[in-house]
């Protein structure tokens, strides 16, 4: 599952970045997204927090990503 369209990274790639980085969240997030946008901040913050504990809840990550996609879909429908 893609975690961010900007950096075209999957959840697994984002986990790998956070696990292999000792940088603070904001800088590690930039390695994943390759941008300064906050569009996928929620999912990446979850992954970052989970990486600190070494345990990942993939259902929760997918839920956060799906919620964001639903919000975007509703916003796009409202603009048409």
C-alpha positions as CSV (number, residue, x, y, z in Angstrom):
1,X,0.0,0.0,0.0
2,X,1.3,3.4,-0.9
3,X,1.7,5.7,2.1
4,X,2.4,8.9,0.1
5,X,1.8,9.9,-3.5
6,X,4.5,12.6,-3.3
7,X,7.4,10.2,-2.7
8,X,5.7,7.2,-4.2
9,X,6.8,5.1,-1.2
10,X,5.0,2.0,0.2
11,X,4.3,1.4,3.8
12,X,7.2,-1.1,3.9
13,X,9.6,1.5,2.5
14,X,8.4,4.1,5.0
15,X,9.0,1.7,7.8
16,X,12.5,1.0,6.5
17,X,13.3,4.7,6.4
18,X,12.1,5.3,9.9
19,X,13.9,2.2,11.3
20,X,17.2,3.2,9.6
21,X,17.1,6.8,10.6
22,X,18.0,8.5,13.9
23,X,16.7,11.8,12.6
24,X,13.7,13.5,14.2
25,X,10.3,12.9,12.7
26,X,10.1,16.0,10.4
27,X,13.4,15.1,8.7
28,X,12.7,11.4,8.4
29,X,9.3,12.2,7.0
30,X,11.0,14.3,4.3
31,X,13.1,11.3,3.3
32,X,9.8,9.4,2.7
33,X,7.7,12.1,1.1
34,X,10.5,14.0,-0.7
35,X,8.5,17.1,-0.1
36,X,7.4,19.5,2.7
37,X,3.6,18.8,2.4
38,X,1.6,17.5,5.2
39,X,-0.8,15.4,3.1
40,X,0.3,12.1,4.6
41,X,1.5,13.3,8.0
42,X,-1.0,11.2,10.0
43,X,0.0,7.8,8.5
44,X,3.7,8.7,8.7
45,X,3.4,9.8,12.3
46,X,1.8,6.5,13.2
47,X,4.5,4.6,11.4
48,X,7.2,6.7,13.1
49,X,5.7,6.1,16.6
50,X,5.3,2.4,15.9
51,X,9.0,2.3,14.8
52,X,10.0,3.6,18.2
53,X,8.4,0.6,19.8
54,X,9.3,-1.9,17.1
55,X,5.8,-3.1,16.7
56,X,3.6,-2.3,13.7
57,X,-0.2,-2.5,13.5
58,X,-0.7,-2.7,9.7
59,X,-4.5,-2.6,10.0
60,X,-4.2,0.7,11.9
61,X,-1.8,2.1,9.3
62,X,-4.1,1.0,6.5
63,X,-7.1,2.6,8.3
64,X,-5.4,6.0,8.6
65,X,-4.4,5.9,4.9
66,X,-7.9,4.9,3.9
67,X,-9.5,7.7,6.0
68,X,-7.2,10.3,4.3
69,X,-8.2,8.9,0.9
70,X,-11.9,9.1,1.8
71,X,-11.5,12.7,2.9
72,X,-9.8,13.6,-0.3
73,X,-12.5,11.9,-2.3
74,X,-15.3,13.8,-0.4
75,X,-13.4,17.1,-1.0
76,X,-13.1,16.4,-4.7
77,X,-16.8,15.5,-5.0
78,X,-17.6,18.8,-3.2
79,X,-15.6,20.8,-5.7
80,X,-17.3,19.4,-8.8
